Amino acid sequence: MEKPSKQEWEQLYEAASQFKESQCWTWMYDGDIFAVEDPETGQVAYCSIMGNAGQLVGIAAYLGPEGLLNLTELLLFDNDHDEFRYKQKCLMLSYGDRGDLEAQDLKVIKDIGLKFRGRGQWPQFQDFSPGKLPWFLQGPQCRFLGQIIRQAVAVATRCKNNKDLLTNYPEELKMLVRVSDRKKGTWKDEYRETRAMASYLSLAIRDELLLRKLHKFRGRPGGVLEVETFYCPTPVVEEKGERPFFPRMCTFVDHHSGMVLGYKNFTDLAEEGHQCLDGLIATITKLGAIPSQILVRKDESFYLFKDVCQQLGIELVQVEKLEFTQEVKAGLFEFMG
């Protein structure tokens, strides 16, 4: 993707200036949700104006169905706080201190001749993508975020004295969407049905010979396993200049002894989820027995192993806490720094 042009940066910073001058966060709450459709791609961003609580000031624009699920989990307080920062799919404008900005941010500000002074006065624009370090905007993202900010100011201005324009999402499953009429050069309101839908990967053994081999372990005492998929907190860069990503891991821990019986490293669950299945098969083979139970904490892990547990006759139980796995993760994260 192409980098933003100087003109696109100028337009984005101008939009941010309008947002800052409006001080719309003083009457808009982060639960006052609306959406903006990208005139170029048709992608919808679900927007929340931040700052009324007196903390971070800015706009978070959650992108597409995945972003809508992020936002809905936040609104319903139904997110995994430990991992939410790794899962966000959004574009964000925020205001912070000069020290919060990267060298590339400061170079853009210098190149377009802008100056900012004081704490909390420096705008920063970031792309949050699942499993990756927050990063710099590409050209299409720069243009879309500029549109989002301008429409946020327009919507907020109309809501200053009357918020009837907005719906009560997610209690009400529809939302105001700002849509561009590119021929007329204007924007209009549409109210669209809006429903967050979670989708999960589920794996099964397709090799009949392997399945029969594993079934021979049935009847032997296999104990109980704790199984968890999670992000590791230390980002990795494969090649200089590339965007860092957070590697993932799947661990298999004995529920009674706390011993780590196996683990698998992977990057993307959709593409490499088979690694988790391979890890379970390797653990069963190592034990010489099929576990009577597998305990999982997250929905992702539950659905990931649901089908294979049915194939092998393993009781799959979702619990609030995996005591030994939590200790394993804490030790691993401390080691990784």
N, C-alpha and C positions, 0 to 999 in steps of 0.2 A: 504493500500500500504506500501511497505517496505521502510525503511529509506536508504539513500545512504550508501554504505560501505566506509571504509577509502580509499580504492583504487579508488573508483568512485569520491570521493571528490578531491583526489590528481590529477586525470586526468582532472577534471573540472577546478581546479585552474591553472593547467599547460596551459590549453587552454586559460584561461583568461590572463595569462602572455604573451602568444604569441600574443593575440589581442592587449594588451597594448604596447608591444614592436613594433608592426607593425605601430602604430599610423595611422591606415587606415582611421580614421575619418577625417584626414586632407585633404583627396582628395575625400572621399565618402560623399554624402549628404543624409539626411534622406529620400529623395524622390527617391534614387537609390535602387529600390526594387528587391529582388530575393527571392527564396523559397528553403527550404530544406525538404526533405521527411524523416521521421523517419524510419530507417531500421527495427525497431522492430514492429511497428504498422501500418506503411503506412500513418500516419497522416502528413499533410503538415503544416509547419510553414512559414509564410510570414514575411520576415525579413527586418528590417531597422536599419542601423548603425547610431548611434546618436553621436553628439559632434562637428560637423562642425560649428555650430552656436556659439560655445564657452561656451555652458552651460553643460547639462548632457552628459557625455561620456558613451557609452555602446552599447548594442544591444537590441532591442525589437523584439521578435519573436511571431507574432500573430498566434494563433492556429486554424486550421480548418476553416470552412465557417463562423463561428461567429467571429473569429479573423480577417478574411479577410474583413468582413464588418466593423469592428473597424478601420482597417488600411485605408480602402478606404474612410471612412468618414473623417479621419484625412487629407488625401491627398487632398480631395475635399473641406476641411473646412466646412463640412456639419454635424458636430457633436454638440450635446448639451453639451456645456462646463461644465454646472453645474453637469451633471450626467455622463459624459464620464468616469470619474475615477472609477465609480461603475460598469461599463459595460465591462471593458477590459478583454479579454481572451488571455493572453500572458505569455511567460517566458521572464525574463529580467535579463541581466547583466548590472550593473551600477557601476560607481566608485564614491565614496564619502569620507567623513571623518570617522574617527573611531567612533565618536559619532552617526553616522547614522546607525550603525550596531546594531543588537539585540545581547543579551547575547549568544544565540545559534550560531549565526554567529561567534562570537569571540571564542567560545569553539572549533568549527571546525578548525579554523585557528590555534589555539594553539595545538590541537591534532595532526595535520599533520605537525607541526613544521615550519610554515611559519611566516614571519614577514613583516609588512608594516609600512612605516613611511611617514608622510606628509599629507597635505590636498589633497583630491581628488585621493588618491592612494589606497584606500581600496575597493576591489571588493565585491559586494553584489549580490546574486542570489535570485530571487523572482519569485513566482508563483502568477499571477494576475488572479483571477477567478470572474465572474460576481456576484455581490452582497456580496462578501466576502472580508475580510481584506487581503492585500498582505501577503503571507505566505512562509514557508520554503519548499524547494524542497523535493519530494519523489524520490526514486531510479530511476524509469523510466524517470522522468523529468530531473534528474541530468545527466543521460546518454545522453538524447536527446539534452539538452542545450549544453553539451560538443561538440557534433557533429555539432550543429548549429554554435558555435563560431569558430570551426576549419574550417568549410566550408565558413564562412563569411570572414575569413582571406584569404583563397584561392581565393575566388571570387574577393575580393577587390584588391588583388595583381595583378590579371589579368586585372583589370579595371584601374590600376594606370595611364597607358598611353593611354588607349583606352576603352571607355565605350560602344562600340558597342555590347559587350556581353549582355548587359542589354536591356530590352524593356522599353517603355515609359508608363508603367502602371500608372493610369487606362485609359489613352487616348487610349492605345493599349491593347486590352483584351487578352493578352497572357503574360507569364512570364517565365523567366529562373527558372527551378527547378533542384536542385542538388539531384541526386538519387544514392543510393549505390548499387553496385553489390557485395553482400555479399560473393558470391563464389570466385570472383576474388580479393576481398578486395580493390576495387577501386571505384571511384565516377565518374559519367558522367553527362553531360548536357542534359536536356530535355526542350523543350519549349511546355508549355501546355496552352490551353485556360483557362483563369481565369476570372471569373465573380462573383462579389459580389451580393448576393441575400438576401434581407431582408424578414423575415417571421414574421407574427404577429398573436397573438391569437385574435379570435373574438367570442363573446358570444351571445347566444340567449336564450329566455325563452322557455323551453321544456314542461312545465306544462300548458296544455290548460286551466284548470280551473283557474289558477292564471292569465293567459293572459286575459281571459274574465273578471275577477274581476278588473284588472287594466284598461281595456277598458271602464269600467263604469265611470272612472274619466275624460274621454275625454270631452272636451267642457268647463270645468272649467278653469279659469285663473291660470296657473301654473308657469308663469314667465320664467326666464332664469337661467340656472345653469352653473357654471364653474366647470368642472370636471378634476382632475389631478391625475395621478399616479406618485409617486416619492419615492426615497430612503431617509431615515433619516440618518443624518451624524454620529450618535453615534453608534458604533458597539456593538453588544450584544453577550455574551457568555452564552450558555445554561448549559454547564458542563465544569468544570475546565480542562484546557489542550486542549479543542476543539478549532477549528478555529473560530474566531469571524465572525459574519455576520452583514450586514446592513439591518435592517428591512425596510419594505416598507409600504406605506400608500396610500389610495385612498380617496380624499376629495370631498365633494359636497358642493359648496359655492353659496349662492344667489348672482347673478350678480349685483343686484341693491342695496342691503343693505350691502353686505359683510359678512353676517351671515353664519357661518358654520352650515349647515343643517344636515350633517351626515359625517361619515368617517368609513373606515374599515382598519384594520391592517392585513398584510399578509407578507409572506417571499418570496415565489417563485410564479411568475405570472402564469407560465405554470401549476402548480399544484393547486394553490389556487386562480386563477382568478375569480372563482365563488363568492368569497367574494366581489369583486367589483360589480358584478351583484346584489348580495344580498343588497349591500349598496344603489344602485340606487332604487331598489324596495322598500326598507325601507323608503327612502327619499320621493318617490312618495306617499306612503301610509301615511306618516306623513303630507305631504302637502294636501292630499286629492285631488290632481290634477296632471295632466301630464304636464311637462314643455313644452313650445312651442319650446324652443331651448336648446341645450346643446353646450357649448363652450369648446373646448379642444385645447391644444397647441401642443402636441407631436403626432407623427404618432402612437406610441404605444396606446395612449388613443383613438385616432380616430378609429382605427380598432377594439379595444376592445369593443367599444359601438356601432359600426356601425350597426350590425344586430339587436340588441335590439331596437335601435332608429327607424329602419325601421318597426319593429313590432308594435311599439307604436305610430308611426306617429310623431316622434320628429325630428325637423330639427337639424342635427349635423353639426357644423361649426368649422373649424380649423382656429385658429387665432395665431398671433405672440406672444401675451402677454395676460395673465390672471391677470388683475390688482389686484383684491381682493385676489385671490389665492396666488399671490406672497407675499402679506402682511401676509397672514395666515402662509405660510411656513417660512417666516423670523421670525415671532414671535415664532413659534414652535421650530425652530432651536436654537434661542436664549435661550429659556427655557431649551432645552436639553443640552445646553452648547457645 
